[in-house]
């Protein structure tokens, strides 16, 4: 049997030891800018609680920036705080085949260590590329079994991605990369139980993954060796996380396209499973001039993974709302909003939105389920009080590589998030220019340090 561990490591080592293509560099810069917008917004949303976390940690000043909070601290704490904040707004990137959000854990860990070690732009970009590759390849291998078992891929795969991203950025040798992989896999955790009810801990899965992955890489730097087959066998990562001992190494070979360029960028501020229904609802609202008084009920048919854990109608807060297909569709139909504005405390408690939320029925369709992961389809039927039934279907919501945001839409998303966080529009535009254009004066670390 092929050693899955060495298959993954060989692929990552090959990336590390060849110059990045111009496309890979630009994709990494795009991922970084999107991450910064999400993290700034998350920091604004959770400012008071994050400041309490920093105070309670006892950590003093350090080299790593707490993005959007005006402080610098130790890299491990920065990875935790930034990784958590990057996932708070539910706008961070993801991969539909692995059902994983790589950016929050990977970039948080890489940036934290880059600031501590004074790494170059090329080191940072390499760390992002390798980290995404590790997280997404592993997620593709263990999904959908991991989600069915209640495991959150952003936690269990993001930890490994963060470890390998930092290890690559630090240019560790093969033994060091193996040790980082072993450390990342044994530190990996994250339960989907935390997305239910009044829980607000889903973003912690991303933050913990960043912190634990960084620690795993530093254990490798210190010389702590790991097994050469940590992914393999009955007690290896693939079996433990997927429940299937016959997982093969083929899933870890890669697709021929670097994973850093094979992610979706979210246009809507909710769980990705909500996006196809929301998009269909917005299209129908605009096309037919729908107002709340015209809607009797709504039927949503979608794939199984978008129903499990996402069909609740009792909304307990902002985090609960972002996880609910029912709420997201109702809010889109009533307000016409799908971004941050749809999830204000006022909207989440709005009796009109909550009433329609309870009249949205979400069900799994076997035919749509069979299309996953190539498509994440949803059909929305709006039953009007006059007897009309309005219908629309979305196979892939906006933001996938096949349905990518335009350059203008991408820029608008970042500027909107930066503005939400209080960043001056001129400064935000200048930051975007510096991150995306390598010819601009100042390194990436200089740009991050200004936040």
PLY file of the C-alpha trace (Angstrom):
ply
format ascii 1.0
element vertex 451
property float x
property float y
property float z
element edge 450
property int vertex1
property int vertex2
end_header
0.00 0.00 0.00
1.26 3.48 -0.85
2.38 5.54 2.13
-0.12 8.40 2.22
2.13 10.44 4.50
4.99 10.43 2.05
2.63 11.08 -0.86
1.46 14.31 0.76
4.93 15.33 1.91
6.41 14.73 -1.54
3.82 17.00 -3.11
4.42 19.76 -0.58
8.20 19.39 -0.84
8.00 19.69 -4.61
6.14 23.00 -4.29
8.60 24.27 -1.70
11.62 23.49 -3.85
10.51 25.11 -7.08
9.98 28.81 -7.69
6.37 29.87 -7.38
4.69 30.79 -10.64
3.43 34.32 -11.14
-0.12 32.97 -10.92
0.56 31.21 -7.61
2.06 34.39 -6.18
-0.90 36.48 -7.30
-3.41 33.92 -6.01
-1.65 33.99 -2.63
-1.80 37.79 -2.58
-5.53 37.68 -3.37
-6.08 35.19 -0.55
-4.11 37.46 1.79
-6.14 40.56 0.94
-9.43 38.73 1.37
-8.17 37.41 4.71
-7.24 40.91 5.88
-10.72 42.24 5.11
-12.38 39.36 6.95
-10.04 39.70 9.93
-10.53 43.45 10.21
-14.30 42.96 10.23
-14.10 40.15 12.76
-11.87 42.22 15.03
-14.43 45.02 14.98
-17.27 42.61 15.78
-15.42 40.97 18.67
-13.26 43.87 19.88
-14.34 43.88 23.53
-14.16 40.12 24.00
-10.83 39.85 22.22
-9.36 42.57 24.41
-10.53 40.59 27.45
-8.91 37.47 25.99
-5.61 39.29 25.48
-5.71 40.64 29.04
-6.56 37.24 30.51
-3.73 35.54 28.61
-1.07 37.46 30.51
0.91 37.78 27.29
2.91 40.93 26.97
4.06 42.85 23.95
5.61 40.97 21.07
6.37 41.14 17.35
3.04 39.92 15.97
0.22 42.31 15.08
-3.31 41.73 16.36
-4.96 42.88 13.15
-7.48 45.64 13.70
-6.92 45.82 17.46
-3.93 48.18 17.58
-1.73 45.81 19.61
1.28 43.55 19.09
1.89 40.39 21.08
3.45 36.93 21.06
3.03 34.97 17.80
0.99 32.15 19.38
-1.59 34.53 20.82
-1.69 36.54 17.59
-2.38 33.35 15.63
-5.26 32.49 17.97
-6.83 35.96 17.95
-6.39 36.67 14.24
-7.45 33.16 13.26
-10.61 33.47 15.31
-11.41 36.95 14.03
-10.87 35.86 10.42
-13.72 33.35 10.75
-16.16 35.47 12.80
-17.90 37.27 9.94
-18.38 34.03 7.95
-16.83 35.66 4.89
-13.50 33.81 4.71
-12.55 31.66 1.74
-13.08 27.92 1.36
-12.87 24.87 -0.86
-16.12 23.11 -1.73
-14.52 19.72 -2.37
-12.95 19.64 1.09
-15.61 21.71 2.87
-12.80 23.57 4.61
-11.80 27.19 5.26
-8.01 27.23 4.86
-7.28 30.96 4.94
-8.11 31.78 8.55
-5.80 29.18 10.14
-3.06 29.11 7.50
-2.52 32.83 6.95
-2.88 33.68 10.65
-0.12 31.24 11.56
2.18 32.19 8.69
1.89 35.94 9.34
2.46 35.54 13.08
5.70 33.63 12.57
6.76 35.82 9.66
6.67 38.86 11.92
8.66 37.05 14.59
11.30 35.82 12.13
11.38 38.80 9.75
10.48 36.67 6.75
10.45 37.96 3.18
7.42 38.39 0.94
8.48 35.27 -0.96
8.63 33.26 2.27
5.14 34.42 3.24
3.65 33.66 -0.16
5.27 30.22 -0.19
3.89 29.51 3.28
0.39 30.45 2.15
0.60 28.28 -0.98
1.93 25.21 0.85
-0.45 25.68 3.78
-3.48 25.82 1.50
-2.22 22.76 -0.35
-1.89 20.71 2.83
-5.22 21.77 4.33
-7.28 21.28 1.17
-5.69 17.99 0.08
-6.31 16.51 3.53
-9.86 17.84 3.63
-10.64 16.29 0.26
-9.34 12.98 1.60
-11.42 12.88 4.81
-14.66 14.50 3.63
-17.61 13.98 3.76
-16.94 11.30 6.39
-15.37 13.78 8.82
-18.39 16.08 8.73
-20.74 13.13 9.14
-18.76 12.21 12.26
-19.17 15.74 13.65
-15.66 16.97 12.89
-14.98 20.49 11.59
-12.51 20.34 8.70
-11.35 23.90 9.34
-10.10 22.66 12.70
-8.81 19.21 11.86
-7.32 20.08 8.46
-6.61 23.76 9.08
-4.26 22.85 11.93
-2.16 20.75 9.57
-2.29 23.43 6.90
-1.07 26.02 9.39
1.78 23.76 10.52
2.93 23.03 6.99
2.56 26.65 5.92
4.82 27.85 8.73
7.27 25.01 8.12
7.52 25.90 4.43
7.87 29.62 5.15
10.75 28.79 7.49
12.28 26.55 4.77
12.49 23.45 6.96
14.16 20.38 5.47
12.38 17.08 4.75
12.77 15.81 8.29
11.44 19.08 9.63
8.46 19.00 7.28
7.67 15.44 8.40
7.89 16.51 12.04
5.61 19.50 11.40
3.08 17.22 9.70
3.15 14.82 12.63
2.77 17.65 15.12
-0.05 19.23 13.16
-2.01 16.00 12.86
-1.73 15.11 16.53
-2.79 18.65 17.53
-5.74 18.71 15.12
-9.21 19.11 16.59
-12.56 20.79 16.05
-16.15 19.72 16.69
-19.17 20.78 14.64
-21.22 20.57 17.83
-20.14 24.15 18.50
-22.15 25.57 15.59
-25.48 24.67 17.20
-27.78 26.79 19.34
-26.35 29.67 21.33
-22.74 28.51 20.92
-20.30 31.11 19.61
-17.24 28.86 19.41
-17.15 27.97 15.71
-14.55 30.70 14.98
-12.42 29.32 17.81
-11.91 26.18 15.72
-10.11 28.34 13.15
-8.14 30.31 15.74
-7.10 27.22 17.65
-6.02 25.60 14.37
-3.75 28.57 13.65
-2.25 28.55 17.13
-1.82 24.76 17.31
-0.39 24.58 13.80
2.15 27.28 14.60
3.14 25.41 17.76
3.51 22.17 15.79
5.88 23.84 13.32
7.95 25.28 16.16
8.19 21.83 17.77
9.69 20.70 14.47
12.11 23.63 14.49
13.18 22.56 17.98
13.97 19.08 16.70
11.06 16.97 17.92
10.70 14.14 15.40
7.46 12.43 14.40
6.54 9.09 12.79
7.11 8.72 9.06
3.58 7.37 8.54
1.39 9.61 10.69
-1.44 9.63 8.13
-1.45 5.86 7.61
-2.75 2.75 9.31
-5.44 2.02 11.85
-4.27 4.71 14.26
-3.21 7.20 11.59
-4.85 10.52 10.84
-6.87 9.43 7.79
-8.54 6.53 9.60
-9.14 8.45 12.81
-10.64 11.48 11.07
-12.64 9.67 8.40
-13.44 6.34 10.04
-12.28 4.50 6.94
-9.04 2.49 7.11
-8.99 2.03 3.34
-8.52 5.69 2.49
-5.95 5.72 -0.30
-3.11 8.06 -1.06
-4.65 9.04 -4.39
-6.74 11.72 -2.68
-3.52 13.36 -1.51
-1.76 13.51 -4.87
-3.34 16.80 -5.90
-5.41 17.78 -8.90
-2.79 19.47 -11.07
-4.05 22.89 -9.96
-2.61 24.49 -6.84
-5.23 24.66 -4.11
-4.49 28.32 -3.40
-6.16 29.09 -6.73
-8.98 26.59 -6.28
-11.03 28.23 -3.55
-14.23 30.20 -3.41
-14.39 33.80 -2.21
-17.56 34.49 -0.28
-19.88 37.28 -1.42
-22.43 36.59 1.35
-21.79 36.76 5.11
-23.03 33.29 6.02
-22.07 29.64 5.93
-21.29 28.59 2.36
-24.05 25.98 2.52
-26.52 28.90 2.67
-25.22 30.67 -0.43
-27.01 28.89 -3.28
-30.44 29.29 -1.60
-29.69 32.93 -0.76
-28.60 33.70 -4.32
-31.76 32.13 -5.75
-33.90 34.07 -3.26
-32.25 37.38 -4.17
-32.76 36.71 -7.89
-36.46 35.97 -7.38
-36.92 38.99 -5.13
-35.48 41.35 -7.71
-37.10 39.73 -10.75
-40.61 39.75 -9.30
-40.55 42.78 -7.02
-41.36 40.61 -4.02
-42.41 42.21 -0.77
-42.89 40.31 2.51
-46.68 40.55 2.40
-46.74 38.59 -0.89
-44.91 35.55 0.50
-46.86 32.69 2.06
-44.02 30.20 2.44
-40.71 29.16 0.92
-39.47 25.68 0.01
-35.74 25.06 -0.34
-34.41 21.84 -1.85
-30.67 21.31 -1.64
-27.98 18.74 -0.96
-27.80 16.77 2.26
-24.77 18.54 3.72
-26.54 21.90 3.46
-29.45 20.62 5.54
-27.70 18.83 8.40
-26.86 21.46 11.05
-28.23 24.25 8.85
-32.03 23.89 8.91
-32.80 25.44 12.30
-35.54 28.04 12.67
-34.90 29.03 16.28
-32.34 31.80 15.97
-30.40 32.51 19.15
-27.99 35.16 17.89
-25.81 36.33 15.03
-23.74 33.14 14.85
-26.88 31.01 14.84
-28.38 33.14 12.06
-25.31 32.78 9.84
-25.56 28.98 10.08
-29.28 28.81 9.21
-30.42 28.44 5.59
-33.90 29.34 6.81
-32.85 32.66 8.35
-30.49 33.59 5.52
-33.21 33.08 2.89
-35.79 34.96 4.97
-33.45 37.89 5.60
-32.51 38.06 1.92
-36.17 38.13 0.86
-37.22 40.76 3.38
-34.20 43.07 3.42
-32.56 42.38 0.07
-29.33 42.05 2.03
-26.92 39.13 2.25
-23.77 40.74 3.61
-22.92 42.08 7.05
-26.07 44.23 7.07
-28.31 41.14 7.08
-26.90 39.98 10.41
-27.10 42.98 12.68
-28.50 42.28 16.16
-31.59 44.24 15.12
-32.25 42.04 12.08
-31.51 38.83 13.96
-34.22 39.78 16.46
-36.66 41.24 13.89
-40.09 39.57 14.36
-40.90 39.86 10.64
-37.69 38.09 9.59
-38.07 35.45 12.29
-41.67 34.81 11.28
-40.65 34.15 7.67
-37.69 32.08 8.91
-40.19 29.66 10.43
-42.04 29.50 7.09
-38.93 28.45 5.16
-38.80 24.68 4.75
-35.38 23.20 3.95
-35.12 19.64 2.69
-32.48 17.37 1.21
-32.98 16.32 -2.40
-31.30 13.03 -3.44
-30.70 14.24 -6.99
-29.01 17.43 -5.80
-27.04 15.49 -3.19
-25.69 13.23 -5.95
-24.15 16.28 -7.65
-21.90 17.12 -4.67
-19.09 18.16 -4.67
-19.00 19.09 -8.37
-22.07 21.24 -7.74
-23.64 22.61 -4.58
-27.08 23.19 -5.96
-30.26 24.54 -4.44
-33.78 25.08 -5.75
-35.90 27.78 -4.13
-39.67 27.88 -4.59
-41.56 30.87 -3.25
-45.25 30.22 -2.72
-47.05 33.53 -3.03
-50.34 34.38 -1.36
-51.97 34.89 -4.77
-51.22 31.28 -5.73
-48.12 31.89 -7.85
-45.09 29.66 -7.33
-41.81 31.33 -8.25
-38.81 29.07 -8.79
-35.08 29.45 -9.33
-32.12 27.07 -9.23
-28.47 27.79 -8.54
-25.93 25.05 -9.24
-22.83 26.90 -8.06
-23.17 30.12 -6.06
-21.09 33.15 -6.93
-17.48 33.13 -5.82
-16.36 29.67 -6.99
-13.49 29.48 -9.51
-16.18 28.78 -12.14
-18.34 31.71 -10.96
-15.60 34.01 -9.72
-16.14 37.50 -8.40
-15.06 40.19 -10.80
-12.04 42.28 -9.87
-14.40 45.13 -9.01
-16.57 42.89 -6.80
-13.50 41.55 -5.02
-12.20 45.07 -4.37
-15.62 46.23 -3.20
-15.81 43.36 -0.73
-12.46 44.28 0.82
-13.23 48.00 0.95
-16.63 47.35 2.52
-15.12 45.14 5.22
-12.29 47.59 5.88
-14.83 50.41 6.09
-16.94 48.39 8.52
-13.83 48.13 10.69
-13.32 51.89 10.56
-10.40 51.98 8.14
-10.30 55.16 6.07
-11.28 54.47 2.43
-8.10 56.03 1.03
-5.90 54.02 3.38
-7.84 50.85 2.62
-7.40 51.33 -1.13
-3.68 51.99 -0.66
-3.36 48.84 1.45
-5.06 46.76 -1.22
-2.72 48.19 -3.84
0.36 47.33 -1.76
-0.78 43.78 -1.06
-1.75 42.98 -4.65
1.04 44.76 -6.48
4.55 43.54 -5.59
6.15 46.54 -7.23
4.70 48.85 -4.59
7.07 50.21 -1.96
7.16 48.36 1.34
6.99 44.69 2.17
3.94 42.67 3.13
5.10 42.78 6.75
5.26 46.56 6.57
1.68 46.63 5.30
0.45 44.26 8.03
2.22 46.26 10.71
0.15 49.32 9.78
-3.04 47.51 10.85
0 1
1 2
2 3
3 4
4 5
5 6
6 7
7 8
8 9
9 10
10 11
11 12
12 13
13 14
14 15
15 16
16 17
17 18
18 19
19 20
20 21
21 22
22 23
23 24
24 25
25 26
26 27
27 28
28 29
29 30
30 31
31 32
32 33
33 34
34 35
35 36
36 37
37 38
38 39
39 40
40 41
41 42
42 43
43 44
44 45
45 46
46 47
47 48
48 49
49 50
50 51
51 52
52 53
53 54
54 55
55 56
56 57
57 58
58 59
59 60
60 61
61 62
62 63
63 64
64 65
65 66
66 67
67 68
68 69
69 70
70 71
71 72
72 73
73 74
74 75
75 76
76 77
77 78
78 79
79 80
80 81
81 82
82 83
83 84
84 85
85 86
86 87
87 88
88 89
89 90
90 91
91 92
92 93
93 94
94 95
95 96
96 97
97 98
98 99
99 100
100 101
101 102
102 103
103 104
104 105
105 106
106 107
107 108
108 109
109 110
110 111
111 112
112 113
113 114
114 115
115 116
116 117
117 118
118 119
119 120
120 121
121 122
122 123
123 124
124 125
125 126
126 127
127 128
128 129
129 130
130 131
131 132
132 133
133 134
134 135
135 136
136 137
137 138
138 139
139 140
140 141
141 142
142 143
143 144
144 145
145 146
146 147
147 148
148 149
149 150
150 151
151 152
152 153
153 154
154 155
155 156
156 157
157 158
158 159
159 160
160 161
161 162
162 163
163 164
164 165
165 166
166 167
167 168
168 169
169 170
170 171
171 172
172 173
173 174
174 175
175 176
176 177
177 178
178 179
179 180
180 181
181 182
182 183
183 184
184 185
185 186
186 187
187 188
188 189
189 190
190 191
191 192
192 193
193 194
194 195
195 196
196 197
197 198
198 199
199 200
200 201
201 202
202 203
203 204
204 205
205 206
206 207
207 208
208 209
209 210
210 211
211 212
212 213
213 214
214 215
215 216
216 217
217 218
218 219
219 220
220 221
221 222
222 223
223 224
224 225
225 226
226 227
227 228
228 229
229 230
230 231
231 232
232 233
233 234
234 235
235 236
236 237
237 238
238 239
239 240
240 241
241 242
242 243
243 244
244 245
245 246
246 247
247 248
248 249
249 250
250 251
251 252
252 253
253 254
254 255
255 256
256 257
257 258
258 259
259 260
260 261
261 262
262 263
263 264
264 265
265 266
266 267
267 268
268 269
269 270
270 271
271 272
272 273
273 274
274 275
275 276
276 277
277 278
278 279
279 280
280 281
281 282
282 283
283 284
284 285
285 286
286 287
287 288
288 289
289 290
290 291
291 292
292 293
293 294
294 295
295 296
296 297
297 298
298 299
299 300
300 301
301 302
302 303
303 304
304 305
305 306
306 307
307 308
308 309
309 310
310 311
311 312
312 313
313 314
314 315
315 316
316 317
317 318
318 319
319 320
320 321
321 322
322 323
323 324
324 325
325 326
326 327
327 328
328 329
329 330
330 331
331 332
332 333
333 334
334 335
335 336
336 337
337 338
338 339
339 340
340 341
341 342
342 343
343 344
344 345
345 346
346 347
347 348
348 349
349 350
350 351
351 352
352 353
353 354
354 355
355 356
356 357
357 358
358 359
359 360
360 361
361 362
362 363
363 364
364 365
365 366
366 367
367 368
368 369
369 370
370 371
371 372
372 373
373 374
374 375
375 376
376 377
377 378
378 379
379 380
380 381
381 382
382 383
383 384
384 385
385 386
386 387
387 388
388 389
389 390
390 391
391 392
392 393
393 394
394 395
395 396
396 397
397 398
398 399
399 400
400 401
401 402
402 403
403 404
404 405
405 406
406 407
407 408
408 409
409 410
410 411
411 412
412 413
413 414
414 415
415 416
416 417
417 418
418 419
419 420
420 421
421 422
422 423
423 424
424 425
425 426
426 427
427 428
428 429
429 430
430 431
431 432
432 433
433 434
434 435
435 436
436 437
437 438
438 439
439 440
440 441
441 442
442 443
443 444
444 445
445 446
446 447
447 448
448 449
449 450
